[in-house]
Amino acid sequence: MGHAVVVGAGISGLCAARALSGVFDHVTLVERDTFAAAPAVRRGVPQGAHVHSLTPGGAVVLEELFPGFVEELAADGGTLAGALDELEIVFFGSRLRQVPLGRVLQVSRPFLEDRLRERVGALPDVTVRSGLEAIEPITDGSAGVSGVRLARPGEPGSAEEVAADLVVDAMGRAGRGAAWYRALGYPEPRVRRLHVDVAYASCRYQVAPGALGPAKGVLIGATQTRPRGAVLTQQENDAWVLSLYGFGKGHHPPHQQQDFLAFARDLLAPDTWRGLQSAEPITGISSFAYPAALRRDFHRLRSAPEGLVSVGDAVCSLNPIYGAGMTVAALEAKALRRCLAKGTAGLPRRFHREAARAVRLPWLFSTMADRSMPQVPGTHPTLAGLLARSFQATMRAAATDARVAAAVWNAVSLTGSPAGLARPHVVAAVLRHWRPGSTTAARRKD
Ligand SMILES: Cc1cc2nc3c(=O)[nH]c(=O)nc-3n(C[C@H](O)[C@H](O)[C@H](O)COP(=O)(O)OP(=O)(O)OC[C@H]3O[C@@H](n4cnc5c(N)ncnc54)[C@H](O)[C@@H]3O)c2cc1C
């Protein structure tokens, strides 16, 4: 089927390159950054310093794309945590009942990406070219894209044109893909934004086995009255990452080790917190500001250039606290492969519709959860209060009822169908835990 160029070697670009391998005669994966010899946070993916949990649903899709991958990473030092029996998950103030529901792979983002890149680089029909930036698409005068112009960053004289039958924009949320539409004479997709004003701060620690208690991961979600959260997970080779976050300026986590730990003290169990105090920090504290969740409606464009598709965060950047971005990227890669089974004609339209389907529920759930937070502007207080009470009642039910816990976990981890949440038993349990309340009260407390 000719040549495909994937621009951006983050998780979505790696998954897309894997999906295109075997479909096109040749695939070139282009990345602006150069790669260090060992896994490391890199400039183009600053979020790599922060916790990156792969949902069990995401692990299943990655396994389909890269068979044996999960066991390989576990054998290489990664942590497999029993979900939910080896994890402590507190959402909206209630702890999810610890029922056994499969395993979660816990590794750092650089480690995951490094191993994926190794797999992709080993494919005989894929070439990985690093230290090269995509400048703009090229067109041969037809209605579509016929390649892409590349150059070494900051060296316009090094520009080269690479012909391609398909260009995949995997340049992430801040990438140029949408602007390329304008340059090609097409309208840009509509952008939906939900301002959440979340900031993260993270630090990695070397931890003696057992020093942080029996759980391999702790997730304490923000609540309406305490809009701060913490995620502490065991990753590869006895390193743990603690990521703290908060909604709204007064709740953004601090950058100094002592203040950082003080912020964590209010969230973690006393034993876990004490264990952390004696752990050795192996990185400084990294910060990441996440002002808004963002979704680009490529699927609603009436006209779009042939030969150009966008994937991953370029299409939808979900508030990271729900941990779904990599799973959606993997699902989209599978969708791209499915769409290509019908050829390249009309591919952008067909694929962007499929991508919108992969994004729809994670976007709905995460923006509903965000809208229940009084710190997130733009939602009518009555609706925000209703959402808050629904989440709280569901979690109170999930704290004691194994079937509700499983339904919640399947929905948030993108493992099974969220339809489980609508089963009569689950609805009845949630209604039993429903408590009337007032958003105004929640707002005032804050
Ligand atoms: C703080 C934080 C925590 C997160 N935690 C989780 C989590 O726990 N679980 C989860 O599933 N997801 C998480 N995510 C989301 C996750 O990082 C992304 O959704 C996922 O990695 C898909 O991103 P991507 O590959 O589309 O884009 P990116 O990861 O942004 O990669 C884009 C790539 O394109 C390259 N690039 C950009 N422009 C060009 C160009 N012109 N030419 C060449 N290359 C270019 C960049 O260098 C980069 O390598 C988190 C995100 C953040 C911000």
The ligand as an SDF file (V2000), in Angstrom:
LIG
                    3D

 53 58  0  0  0  0  0  0  0  0999 V2000
    0.7790   14.7460   33.8700 C   0  0  0  0  0  0  0  0  0  0  0  0
    0.2110   13.6710   32.9770 C   0  0  0  0  0  0  0  0  0  0  0  0
   -0.0220   12.4080   33.4890 C   0  0  0  0  0  0  0  0  0  0  0  0
   -0.5830   11.4260   32.6690 C   0  0  0  0  0  0  0  0  0  0  0  0
   -0.8560   10.2120   33.2070 N   0  0  0  0  0  0  0  0  0  0  0  0
   -1.4370    9.2650   32.4310 C   0  0  0  0  0  0  0  0  0  0  0  0
   -1.7750    7.9840   32.9780 C   0  0  0  0  0  0  0  0  0  0  0  0
   -1.5930    7.7200   34.1740 O   0  0  0  0  0  0  0  0  0  0  0  0
   -2.3080    7.0590   32.1260 N   0  0  0  0  0  0  0  0  0  0  0  0
   -2.5550    7.3310   30.7940 C   0  0  0  0  0  0  0  0  0  0  0  0
   -3.0470    6.4550   30.0820 O   0  0  0  0  0  0  0  0  0  0  0  0
   -2.2540    8.5240   30.2740 N   0  0  0  0  0  0  0  0  0  0  0  0
   -1.7070    9.4950   31.0390 C   0  0  0  0  0  0  0  0  0  0  0  0
   -1.4230   10.7060   30.4900 N   0  0  0  0  0  0  0  0  0  0  0  0
   -1.7620   10.9570   29.0710 C   0  0  0  0  0  0  0  0  0  0  0  0
   -0.7250   10.3330   28.1520 C   0  0  0  0  0  0  0  0  0  0  0  0
    0.5450   10.8930   28.3950 O   0  0  0  0  0  0  0  0  0  0  0  0
   -1.1300   10.5700   26.6750 C   0  0  0  0  0  0  0  0  0  0  0  0
   -2.5060   10.5300   26.5360 O   0  0  0  0  0  0  0  0  0  0  0  0
   -0.5810    9.4770   25.7820 C   0  0  0  0  0  0  0  0  0  0  0  0
    0.7650    9.3260   26.0130 O   0  0  0  0  0  0  0  0  0  0  0  0
   -0.7970    9.7460   24.2870 C   0  0  0  0  0  0  0  0  0  0  0  0
   -0.0810   10.8900   23.9280 O   0  0  0  0  0  0  0  0  0  0  0  0
    0.4530   11.0810   22.4360 P   0  0  0  0  0  0  0  0  0  0  0  0
    1.3940    9.9900   22.0740 O   0  0  0  0  0  0  0  0  0  0  0  0
   -0.7020   11.3030   21.5610 O   0  0  0  0  0  0  0  0  0  0  0  0
    1.2230   12.4760   22.5660 O   0  0  0  0  0  0  0  0  0  0  0  0
    2.5910   12.7970   23.3160 P   0  0  0  0  0  0  0  0  0  0  0  0
    2.8640   11.8570   24.4080 O   0  0  0  0  0  0  0  0  0  0  0  0
    2.4880   14.2480   23.6650 O   0  0  0  0  0  0  0  0  0  0  0  0
    3.7130   12.5840   22.2020 O   0  0  0  0  0  0  0  0  0  0  0  0
    3.8170   13.4550   21.0990 C   0  0  0  0  0  0  0  0  0  0  0  0
    5.1650   13.1980   20.4440 C   0  0  0  0  0  0  0  0  0  0  0  0
    5.2410   13.9400   19.2380 O   0  0  0  0  0  0  0  0  0  0  0  0
    6.5130   14.5800   19.1500 C   0  0  0  0  0  0  0  0  0  0  0  0
    6.3440   15.7310   18.2570 N   0  0  0  0  0  0  0  0  0  0  0  0
    5.5660   16.8250   18.4690 C   0  0  0  0  0  0  0  0  0  0  0  0
    5.6250   17.6520   17.3950 N   0  0  0  0  0  0  0  0  0  0  0  0
    6.4530   17.0740   16.4960 C   0  0  0  0  0  0  0  0  0  0  0  0
    6.9060   17.4330   15.2080 C   0  0  0  0  0  0  0  0  0  0  0  0
    6.5070   18.5840   14.6170 N   0  0  0  0  0  0  0  0  0  0  0  0
    7.7410   16.6010   14.5590 N   0  0  0  0  0  0  0  0  0  0  0  0
    8.1650   15.4420   15.1360 C   0  0  0  0  0  0  0  0  0  0  0  0
    7.7650   15.0480   16.3500 N   0  0  0  0  0  0  0  0  0  0  0  0
    6.9190   15.8430   17.0290 C   0  0  0  0  0  0  0  0  0  0  0  0
    6.8410   14.9280   20.6010 C   0  0  0  0  0  0  0  0  0  0  0  0
    8.2290   15.1340   20.7730 O   0  0  0  0  0  0  0  0  0  0  0  0
    6.3410   13.6580   21.3210 C   0  0  0  0  0  0  0  0  0  0  0  0
    7.3080   12.6520   21.3220 O   0  0  0  0  0  0  0  0  0  0  0  0
   -0.8840   11.7030   31.3010 C   0  0  0  0  0  0  0  0  0  0  0  0
   -0.6180   12.9780   30.7810 C   0  0  0  0  0  0  0  0  0  0  0  0
   -0.1070   13.9500   31.6100 C   0  0  0  0  0  0  0  0  0  0  0  0
    0.0880   15.3340   31.0540 C   0  0  0  0  0  0  0  0  0  0  0  0
  1  2  1  0
  2  3  1  0
  2 52  2  0
  3  4  2  0
  4  5  1  0
  4 50  1  0
  5  6  2  0
  6  7  1  0
  6 13  1  0
  7  8  2  0
  7  9  1  0
  9 10  1  0
 10 11  2  0
 10 12  1  0
 12 13  2  0
 13 14  1  0
 14 15  1  0
 14 50  1  0
 15 16  1  0
 16 17  1  0
 16 18  1  0
 18 19  1  0
 18 20  1  0
 20 21  1  0
 20 22  1  0
 22 23  1  0
 23 24  1  0
 24 25  2  0
 24 26  1  0
 24 27  1  0
 27 28  1  0
 28 29  2  0
 28 30  1  0
 28 31  1  0
 31 32  1  0
 32 33  1  0
 33 34  1  0
 33 48  1  0
 34 35  1  0
 35 36  1  0
 35 46  1  0
 36 37  1  0
 36 45  1  0
 37 38  2  0
 38 39  1  0
 39 40  1  0
 39 45  2  0
 40 41  1  0
 40 42  2  0
 42 43  1  0
 43 44  2  0
 44 45  1  0
 46 47  1  0
 46 48  1  0
 48 49  1  0
 50 51  2  0
 51 52  1  0
 52 53  1  0
M  END
$$$$
